[in-house]
Amino acid sequence: MSEETVRQVPEGMAPAKKELKVKTRKTKQRACDEKNEKGKLCAGHLKRWFEYPAEVAAVVGKDAEIYRCEFCQTLYRPDPLQQPNSYTLRF
């Protein structure tokens, strides 16, 4: 490789790791209720996340039922008072 194709990022310019935000879903909640810095509601669909990376598993636990917003990637734990919709998850 030539020197022009390889670029090194200075230490001060390295991208910061995004902090994981984990919330608990409300009863029958299907859309994200997170607001951005301007106060605008995200309203992204919450999708079940089956295969998550090791960093997330360290926070939420291995084989945990977790949902993620499709836009802002906020993580949601299931509502503890609501039964799962799928029969396979009830056991």
C-alpha positions as CSV (number, residue, x, y, z in Angstrom):
1,M,0.0,0.0,0.0
2,S,1.1,3.5,-0.6
3,E,1.4,6.1,2.1
4,E,-1.5,8.0,0.6
5,T,-4.0,5.2,1.1
6,V,-3.2,4.5,4.7
7,R,-4.4,7.3,7.0
8,Q,-3.9,7.3,10.7
9,V,-6.3,9.1,13.0
10,P,-4.7,11.3,15.7
11,E,-5.5,10.3,19.2
12,G,-7.6,13.4,19.9
13,M,-9.7,12.8,16.8
14,A,-10.6,9.2,17.5
15,P,-14.4,8.6,17.4
16,A,-15.9,8.3,20.9
17,K,-17.7,5.1,21.8
18,K,-21.4,5.6,22.1
19,E,-22.7,4.9,25.6
20,L,-25.3,2.2,25.8
21,K,-28.7,3.4,26.9
22,V,-30.9,0.6,28.3
23,K,-34.5,1.3,29.2
24,T,-37.5,-0.8,30.2
25,R,-40.4,-1.0,27.8
26,K,-43.8,0.3,28.9
27,T,-46.9,-2.0,28.6
28,K,-47.6,-2.6,24.9
29,Q,-44.9,-0.2,23.8
30,R,-43.9,-0.7,20.1
31,A,-42.1,2.6,19.3
32,C,-39.1,4.3,20.8
33,D,-39.9,7.2,23.2
34,E,-36.4,8.6,23.3
35,K,-35.9,12.3,22.6
36,N,-32.8,13.8,21.0
37,E,-31.0,16.9,22.2
38,K,-33.5,19.2,20.4
39,G,-36.5,17.5,22.1
40,K,-37.7,15.7,19.0
41,L,-39.2,12.2,19.5
42,C,-37.4,9.3,17.8
43,A,-40.5,7.1,17.4
44,G,-38.5,4.3,15.8
45,H,-39.9,0.7,15.7
46,L,-38.6,-1.5,18.5
47,K,-37.3,-4.8,17.0
48,R,-36.2,-7.9,18.9
49,W,-32.5,-8.2,18.8
50,F,-31.3,-11.8,18.8
51,E,-27.6,-11.7,18.0
52,Y,-26.0,-8.8,19.8
53,P,-22.2,-8.2,20.4
54,A,-20.2,-9.1,23.5
55,E,-20.2,-5.5,24.8
56,V,-24.0,-5.6,24.9
57,A,-24.1,-9.1,26.4
58,A,-21.9,-7.8,29.2
59,V,-24.5,-5.1,30.1
60,V,-27.8,-7.0,29.6
61,G,-26.7,-10.5,30.2
62,K,-26.2,-13.5,27.9
63,D,-29.3,-14.8,26.1
64,A,-31.4,-11.9,27.4
65,E,-34.6,-10.8,25.6
66,I,-33.7,-7.4,24.3
67,Y,-35.2,-4.9,21.8
68,R,-33.5,-2.2,19.9
69,C,-34.8,1.0,18.3
70,E,-34.2,0.9,14.5
71,F,-33.1,4.6,14.4
72,C,-31.3,5.6,17.6
73,Q,-30.2,2.1,18.7
74,T,-31.6,2.5,22.3
75,L,-31.9,-0.8,24.0
76,Y,-35.1,-1.9,25.7
77,R,-35.7,-4.6,28.2
78,P,-39.2,-6.3,28.1
79,D,-42.0,-5.1,30.3
80,P,-41.8,-7.4,33.4
81,L,-45.6,-7.3,33.8
82,Q,-46.5,-8.2,30.3
83,Q,-46.4,-11.9,29.0
84,P,-44.4,-12.5,25.9
85,N,-46.4,-12.6,22.6
86,S,-44.6,-15.7,21.4
87,Y,-45.4,-19.0,22.9
88,T,-41.7,-20.1,22.6
89,L,-40.7,-17.3,25.0
90,R,-43.2,-18.1,27.8
91,F,-41.2,-21.0,29.2
